Amino acid sequence: MTEILHVVACVSNPLRWQSRIALARAAIAAWLAEPNVHVTLAECAYGSRAHDLADLASDRVSHIPLRATTMAWSKENLLNLAVAALPPRAQKIATLDADVTFRRKGWATETLAALDLYPVVQPWDAAYDLGPHDEHIQTHRSFASVWHAGGPVVPMADTFWSFSGGPYAYPHPGYAWAWTRRTLDHIGGLFEDGGMGSGDHHMALGLVGRCEASLPSGVATGYRNAVCAWGARAAAEINGKLGFVHGTIEHPFHGRKGDRGYQSRWAMFLEHGFDPATDLKRNTQRVIEFSGSKPDLERAFDRYLRAREEDVNTLT
């Protein structure tokens, strides 16, 4: 019997970016070019809106329709809900951003083989960020490949990573991961209480016992405790056995990176003392929502999401 890699992805689109839907369709079609892939897609629609990707449901794509009414960051939460819907036979699971594609044929088979040796892998070691005309604008190395090679994963100086003029390749924690079902069970699923999109960063450093390094100074105690509780479980479970798969992924253009505010977005969460225990809730479908305790934070996050301008098709 052919072994199946169960690919889990999610889409939420509260601001109705057209690029987000188009890229998800293209990515899923590309993943299905591998004969041993099954996709489970959790799609969160807002209010009474239709689910844009429900038509993808087929014998190889399971579509999970979910709903919310607030714009809290829910990516990892939606992925966890998709994992929970998998059948018991699904023992090797890839959690992929719903826009990346793999340049190497056979990537699913290689990922399955890697999970025979490691409880967690990043199924890539190089990533090409593409521009609006498919030009290469940046190349990344995966966190797991840097860790495996003994490279630094935490900066030791202000000018450290190559993108800011330093000597070291930044260990990119995002885009795609793969896990054994046992590992996800033991660590409690993906860390889903990040609130603003830093889940990959927290999880990557947590896996190698460096959760504190993923947090800025001044973060609320409740947030720190949530991140480090997950990190402690994860580090104990994998015990340094973090692997990767040779191969390149491509990340298509959907708005300028400078509009993402990967560093500046921390300011709003520090200003408002974000604490997932009081500022997030789960609705009846278990989708994360803002609790309503901090309306000023909700408005600030709304402004941040709109500023991402994901349908912009220019670098300037």
C-alpha positions as CSV (number, residue, x, y, z in Angstrom):
1,M,0.0,0.0,0.0
2,T,1.3,3.5,-0.9
3,E,2.2,5.6,2.1
4,I,0.3,8.9,2.1
5,L,1.7,12.3,3.3
6,H,-1.3,14.1,4.8
7,V,-0.8,17.8,3.9
8,V,-2.8,20.2,6.1
9,A,-3.3,23.8,5.2
10,C,-5.6,26.6,6.0
11,V,-7.1,29.8,4.5
12,S,-8.7,32.7,6.3
13,N,-9.4,35.8,4.3
14,P,-11.3,38.4,6.4
15,L,-10.3,41.3,4.1
16,R,-11.1,39.4,0.9
17,W,-7.6,39.6,-0.7
18,Q,-8.0,38.1,-4.2
19,S,-4.4,36.9,-4.2
20,R,-4.9,34.8,-1.2
21,I,-7.5,32.6,-2.8
22,A,-5.8,32.4,-6.2
23,L,-2.5,31.4,-4.6
24,A,-4.2,28.7,-2.5
25,R,-5.8,27.2,-5.5
26,A,-2.4,27.1,-7.4
27,A,-0.5,25.7,-4.4
28,I,-3.0,22.9,-3.8
29,A,-3.0,21.9,-7.4
30,A,0.8,21.8,-7.4
31,W,0.9,19.6,-4.2
32,L,-1.6,17.2,-5.8
33,A,0.9,16.6,-8.6
34,E,2.5,14.2,-6.1
35,P,0.5,11.0,-6.2
36,N,1.0,10.2,-2.5
37,V,-0.4,13.4,-1.1
38,H,-3.8,14.0,0.5
39,V,-4.8,17.6,1.3
40,T,-7.0,18.6,4.3
41,L,-7.9,22.3,4.0
42,A,-9.5,24.3,6.8
43,E,-11.2,27.4,5.5
44,C,-12.5,30.1,7.8
45,A,-15.2,32.3,6.4
46,Y,-16.4,35.4,8.2
47,G,-20.0,36.1,9.2
48,S,-22.4,34.8,6.6
49,R,-19.9,34.8,3.7
50,A,-19.5,31.8,1.4
51,H,-16.5,29.5,1.6
52,D,-14.4,30.4,-1.4
53,L,-12.6,27.1,-1.7
54,A,-15.4,24.6,-1.0
55,D,-15.4,23.5,-4.6
56,L,-11.9,22.0,-4.1
57,A,-13.4,19.1,-2.1
58,S,-12.7,15.8,-3.8
59,D,-11.4,12.3,-3.1
60,R,-7.9,13.8,-2.5
61,V,-9.0,17.1,-0.9
62,S,-11.0,17.3,2.4
63,H,-12.5,20.7,2.9
64,I,-13.3,21.8,6.5
65,P,-15.7,24.8,6.6
66,L,-15.2,27.0,9.7
67,R,-16.4,30.4,10.7
68,A,-15.4,33.4,12.8
69,T,-16.5,37.0,13.3
70,T,-13.3,38.7,14.5
71,M,-9.9,39.0,12.8
72,A,-7.7,37.4,15.5
73,W,-4.7,35.5,14.0
74,S,-5.9,31.9,13.7
75,K,-3.5,30.1,11.3
76,E,-2.1,27.6,13.8
77,N,-5.5,27.1,15.4
78,L,-7.1,26.3,12.0
79,L,-4.2,23.9,11.2
80,N,-4.8,22.1,14.6
81,L,-8.5,21.8,13.8
82,A,-7.6,20.3,10.4
83,V,-5.2,17.8,12.1
84,A,-8.0,16.8,14.5
85,A,-10.2,15.9,11.6
86,L,-7.7,13.5,10.1
87,P,-8.4,9.8,10.2
88,P,-6.4,7.7,12.6
89,R,-4.3,6.2,9.8
90,A,-2.8,9.7,9.1
91,Q,0.5,9.3,10.9
92,K,2.7,11.6,8.9
93,I,1.5,15.2,8.6
94,A,2.8,18.2,6.7
95,T,1.6,21.7,7.8
96,L,2.1,24.0,4.8
97,D,1.4,27.6,4.1
98,A,-1.3,27.7,1.5
99,D,0.9,29.5,-1.1
100,V,4.2,27.7,-1.2
101,T,5.2,25.2,-3.9
102,F,8.0,22.7,-4.2
103,R,10.5,22.7,-7.1
104,R,11.6,19.1,-6.6
105,K,9.5,16.2,-7.8
106,G,9.2,13.5,-5.1
107,W,9.3,16.0,-2.2
108,A,6.4,14.1,-0.5
109,T,8.2,10.8,-0.7
110,E,11.4,12.4,0.7
111,T,9.4,14.0,3.5
112,L,7.8,10.7,4.5
113,A,11.3,9.1,4.6
114,A,12.7,11.9,6.7
115,L,9.9,11.3,9.2
116,D,11.1,7.8,9.7
117,L,14.2,9.3,11.2
118,Y,13.1,12.5,12.8
119,P,9.9,13.4,14.7
120,V,9.8,16.9,13.1
121,V,11.3,18.1,9.8
122,Q,11.2,21.2,7.6
123,P,10.6,19.7,4.2
124,W,12.9,22.2,2.5
125,D,16.4,23.8,2.9
126,A,16.2,26.7,0.5
127,A,13.3,29.0,-0.3
128,Y,13.0,31.6,-3.1
129,D,10.9,34.6,-2.4
130,L,9.5,35.7,-5.8
131,G,8.6,39.2,-7.0
132,P,5.5,40.4,-8.8
133,H,7.0,39.1,-12.1
134,D,8.3,35.8,-10.7
135,E,11.8,37.2,-10.3
136,H,13.9,36.1,-7.4
137,I,14.1,38.8,-4.8
138,Q,15.4,36.9,-1.8
139,T,16.7,33.4,-0.9
140,H,16.3,31.8,2.6
141,R,17.7,28.9,4.4
142,S,15.4,26.8,6.6
143,F,15.7,26.9,10.4
144,A,16.0,23.1,10.6
145,S,18.9,23.0,8.0
146,V,20.8,25.7,9.8
147,W,20.2,23.9,13.2
148,H,21.2,20.5,11.7
149,A,24.5,22.0,10.4
150,G,25.4,23.5,13.8
151,G,24.8,27.1,12.7
152,P,23.5,29.8,15.0
153,V,19.7,30.2,15.3
154,V,19.7,33.1,17.8
155,P,21.4,36.4,17.0
156,M,24.4,37.3,19.2
157,A,24.8,40.9,18.0
158,D,22.6,43.7,16.5
159,T,24.2,43.1,13.1
160,F,24.2,39.3,12.8
161,W,21.9,38.0,10.0
162,S,22.9,38.5,6.4
163,F,19.8,40.5,5.5
164,S,21.0,43.2,7.8
165,G,24.7,43.1,6.8
166,G,25.8,40.4,9.2
167,P,27.8,37.2,8.3
168,Y,25.1,34.5,9.1
169,A,22.2,33.2,7.1
170,Y,18.9,33.8,8.9
171,P,17.3,30.5,9.9
172,H,13.8,30.9,8.4
173,P,11.2,29.3,10.7
174,G,8.3,29.3,8.3
175,Y,6.6,28.1,5.1
176,A,6.4,24.4,5.7
177,W,6.9,21.8,8.5
178,A,6.1,18.1,8.8
179,W,5.5,16.0,11.9
180,T,4.7,12.6,13.1
181,R,1.2,12.3,14.6
182,R,2.7,11.0,17.8
183,T,4.8,14.2,18.1
184,L,1.8,16.5,17.6
185,D,-0.1,14.5,20.2
186,H,2.7,14.7,22.8
187,I,3.4,18.4,22.4
188,G,-0.3,19.4,22.3
189,G,-0.5,20.4,18.7
190,L,0.9,23.5,17.1
191,F,1.3,26.6,19.4
192,E,-1.9,28.5,18.5
193,D,-2.0,31.3,21.0
194,G,0.4,33.7,19.3
195,G,-2.3,36.2,18.4
196,M,-0.3,38.0,15.7
197,G,1.5,35.6,13.4
198,S,4.7,34.7,15.2
199,G,3.8,31.1,15.7
200,D,6.5,29.7,13.4
201,H,9.1,31.8,15.2
202,H,8.0,30.7,18.7
203,M,7.7,27.0,17.6
204,A,11.1,26.7,15.8
205,L,13.0,28.1,18.8
206,G,10.9,26.2,21.2
207,L,11.7,22.9,19.5
208,V,15.4,23.5,20.2
209,G,14.9,24.7,23.8
210,R,15.3,28.4,23.1
211,C,11.7,29.7,23.5
212,E,12.8,32.7,25.6
213,A,14.8,33.9,22.6
214,S,11.6,34.2,20.6
215,L,10.1,36.8,22.9
216,P,10.9,40.5,23.1
217,S,11.5,42.1,26.4
218,G,8.4,43.5,28.0
219,V,6.0,40.9,26.8
220,A,3.1,40.1,29.2
221,T,3.8,37.3,31.7
222,G,0.8,35.3,30.5
223,Y,2.0,35.3,26.9
224,R,5.6,34.4,28.0
225,N,4.2,31.5,30.0
226,A,2.1,30.2,27.2
227,V,5.0,30.3,24.7
228,C,7.5,28.6,27.1
229,A,5.0,25.9,28.3
230,W,4.7,24.8,24.7
231,G,8.4,25.1,24.1
232,A,9.2,23.0,27.2
233,R,7.0,20.2,26.0
234,A,8.3,20.3,22.4
235,A,12.0,20.4,23.4
236,A,11.6,17.5,25.7
237,E,9.7,15.5,23.1
238,I,12.1,15.9,20.2
239,N,15.3,15.9,22.2
240,G,17.3,17.8,19.6
241,K,16.2,15.5,16.7
242,L,15.1,18.1,14.2
243,G,15.5,17.2,10.5
244,F,15.1,18.7,7.1
245,V,14.6,17.7,3.5
246,H,16.9,18.8,0.7
247,G,14.9,20.9,-1.8
248,T,13.8,24.3,-2.8
249,I,10.4,25.9,-2.3
250,E,9.0,29.0,-3.9
251,H,7.0,31.6,-2.1
252,P,5.0,33.8,-4.6
253,F,4.5,37.5,-4.3
254,H,1.4,38.8,-2.5
255,G,2.3,42.3,-1.3
256,R,5.5,44.0,-0.2
257,K,7.4,42.4,2.6
258,G,8.0,45.8,4.1
259,D,4.2,46.1,4.7
260,R,4.1,43.0,6.8
261,G,5.7,44.7,9.8
262,Y,7.3,41.5,11.1
263,Q,9.1,43.4,13.8
264,S,7.0,46.5,14.3
265,R,3.8,44.6,14.9
266,W,5.2,43.5,18.3
267,A,4.6,47.1,19.4
268,M,0.8,46.9,19.5
269,F,0.9,43.7,21.5
270,L,3.4,45.1,24.0
271,E,1.5,48.3,24.3
272,H,-1.8,46.5,25.1
273,G,-0.2,43.8,27.2
274,F,-1.6,40.9,25.1
275,D,-2.4,37.8,27.2
276,P,-4.0,34.9,25.3
277,A,-5.7,33.7,28.5
278,T,-7.9,36.8,28.7
279,D,-7.7,38.3,25.2
280,L,-8.6,35.3,23.1
281,K,-11.5,32.9,23.2
282,R,-12.7,29.9,21.1
283,N,-16.1,29.9,19.4
284,T,-18.4,26.9,19.2
285,Q,-16.3,25.5,16.3
286,R,-13.2,26.0,18.4
287,V,-11.9,28.8,16.1
288,I,-9.9,31.4,17.9
289,E,-11.4,34.8,18.2
290,F,-10.7,38.0,20.1
291,S,-12.5,37.9,23.4
292,G,-13.5,41.6,23.3
293,S,-11.4,42.4,26.4
294,K,-9.2,44.9,24.5
295,P,-11.1,46.7,21.7
296,D,-8.1,49.1,21.2
297,L,-5.9,46.1,20.4
298,E,-8.5,44.7,18.0
299,R,-8.6,48.0,16.1
300,A,-4.8,48.2,16.0
301,F,-4.6,44.7,14.6
302,D,-7.3,45.5,12.0
303,R,-5.2,48.5,10.8
304,Y,-2.1,46.3,10.6
305,L,-3.9,43.6,8.5
306,R,-5.2,46.2,6.1
307,A,-1.7,47.8,5.8
308,R,-0.4,44.5,4.4
309,E,-2.0,45.3,1.0
310,E,-1.7,41.7,-0.2
311,D,-3.2,42.5,-3.6
312,V,-0.5,45.1,-4.4
313,N,1.5,43.8,-7.4
314,T,4.6,46.1,-7.2
315,L,7.8,46.2,-5.1
316,T,7.5,50.0,-4.8
